[in-house]
Amino acid sequence: MSRTRRNFTAQFKAKLVLEVLKGEKDINTIATENDIQPNLLRNWKKEFLDNASVVFDDKREENIKEKLASERKEKAEYAKKVGQLTMQVDWLKKKSEELLGPDYESKFSKKPFEE
């Protein structure tokens, strides 16, 4: 019988890791109380300690702002291109209907070079 994979929130992981770091209870006790494997809790603790310096990184906020600005610019460019292409398609449909009639699409149902 397989067990379904559980996803834990960052808040839950941080709470448990901080509890381990306090040292009031050992890892096995905390893991048992929360129905998780002790090795999983050890991995979370290691990851937490490895990334603790990120909290004090002054460039972190600057990097996030730059990335966000870049993504917004890219999104605006895509929106502009989609608008432009939509207008072109609408114009082509209108002109096709004017030149070939309302059922112009049926005239293109055959593929070229088919006989």
C-alpha positions in Angstrom: 0.0 0.0 0.0 1.6 3.3 -1.1 1.4 6.4 0.9 0.4 9.7 -0.8 3.0 12.4 -1.0 2.4 15.2 1.4 3.5 18.8 0.9 4.4 20.9 3.9 4.3 24.6 4.0 7.4 26.7 4.6 5.8 28.0 7.8 5.3 24.5 9.1 8.9 23.5 8.2 10.3 26.6 9.8 8.3 26.1 13.0 9.6 22.6 13.4 13.2 23.5 12.6 13.1 26.3 15.2 11.7 23.9 17.7 14.6 21.5 17.0 17.1 24.4 17.3 15.6 25.4 20.7 16.8 22.0 22.0 13.9 21.4 24.4 13.0 18.2 22.5 15.1 16.0 20.3 14.5 15.4 16.6 12.9 12.0 17.0 10.3 13.3 19.5 9.4 16.3 17.3 9.2 14.1 14.2 6.9 11.6 16.0 4.6 14.3 17.3 4.2 15.7 13.8 4.0 12.3 12.0 7.1 12.8 9.8 10.3 11.0 9.4 13.3 12.2 11.5 15.5 12.2 8.4 13.1 14.6 6.8 13.4 17.0 9.8 17.2 16.7 9.7 17.2 17.6 6.0 14.9 20.7 6.7 17.3 21.7 9.5 20.3 21.4 7.3 18.6 23.4 4.5 17.5 26.1 7.0 21.0 26.5 8.4 22.6 26.5 4.9 20.3 29.3 3.7 20.3 31.3 6.9 22.7 33.9 5.5 20.2 34.9 2.8 18.2 36.7 5.5 21.1 39.2 6.0 21.9 39.6 2.3 21.4 43.3 1.3 21.3 42.5 -2.4 18.4 40.1 -2.1 15.7 42.8 -2.2 17.5 44.6 -5.0 17.8 41.4 -7.0 14.1 40.7 -6.5 13.1 44.2 -7.6 15.3 43.9 -10.7 13.8 40.6 -11.6 10.3 41.8 -11.1 10.9 44.9 -13.2 12.4 42.7 -16.0 9.4 40.3 -15.9 6.9 43.2 -16.0 8.7 44.7 -19.0 8.7 41.3 -20.8 5.0 40.8 -20.0 4.2 44.3 -21.4 6.1 43.4 -24.6 4.1 40.2 -25.0 0.8 42.0 -24.4 1.7 44.6 -27.0 2.6 41.8 -29.6 -0.6 39.9 -28.9 -2.6 43.1 -29.4 -0.8 43.8 -32.6 -1.3 40.2 -34.0 -5.0 40.3 -32.9 -5.5 43.5 -34.9 -3.8 42.0 -37.9 -5.9 38.8 -37.8 -9.1 40.9 -37.4 -8.1 43.1 -40.4 -7.3 40.1 -42.5 -10.6 38.4 -41.7 -12.5 41.6 -42.6 -10.6 42.1 -45.9 -11.1 38.4 -46.8 -14.8 38.6 -46.2 -15.0 41.8 -48.3 -13.1 40.3 -51.2 -14.2 36.7 -51.2 -17.6 36.8 -49.4 -18.8 35.7 -46.0 -18.1 32.0 -46.7 -14.5 32.7 -47.7 -13.1 30.0 -45.3 -14.9 27.2 -47.3 -12.8 28.2 -50.3 -9.7 27.2 -48.5 -10.8 23.8 -47.3 -8.8 22.0 -50.0 -5.1 21.8 -49.5 -3.0 23.1 -52.4 -1.8 20.6 -54.9 -4.5 18.0 -54.0 -6.4 16.6 -56.9 
